[in-house]
Structures are given as C-alpha cells and as structure tokens.
Amino acid sequence: MDIAISKNGVPVRMTTERWQHITIGHPDLADYYYEYSKLLKPRK
C-alpha cells in the first residue's frame, strides 16, 4: 500500500483494492500503477 499526502494535506492510501476499483472503470490504467505511484507526493 502506498500512502501519499494530497495537495490539501490529507493522507491518501492507495490499497490494492482501491487500485482494482479504479481500473474496473478505467481498464486502460491497469498497467500503469508504477507510473501512477511516481506521481504521488511522498509522505513526510
């Protein structure tokens, strides 16, 4: 599970279940989890 801080300062958890939920609606994103995780601002 990746955790990042949103631009509003809220922790965002990207669990496997959440990613699966996203890719059900957007199957074209399924192969891009690694690239997506690079966009997250690292938690401090």
C-alpha angles and dihedrals in degrees: 000000000000121000124198137168116245121226086261092056096254119137111242119201117202103197124179089252092052092049090050090051091052095047093049088066094034108032091169088071095055095098095046105070093115092051091046092051090056088060092059116099106240116250114253 
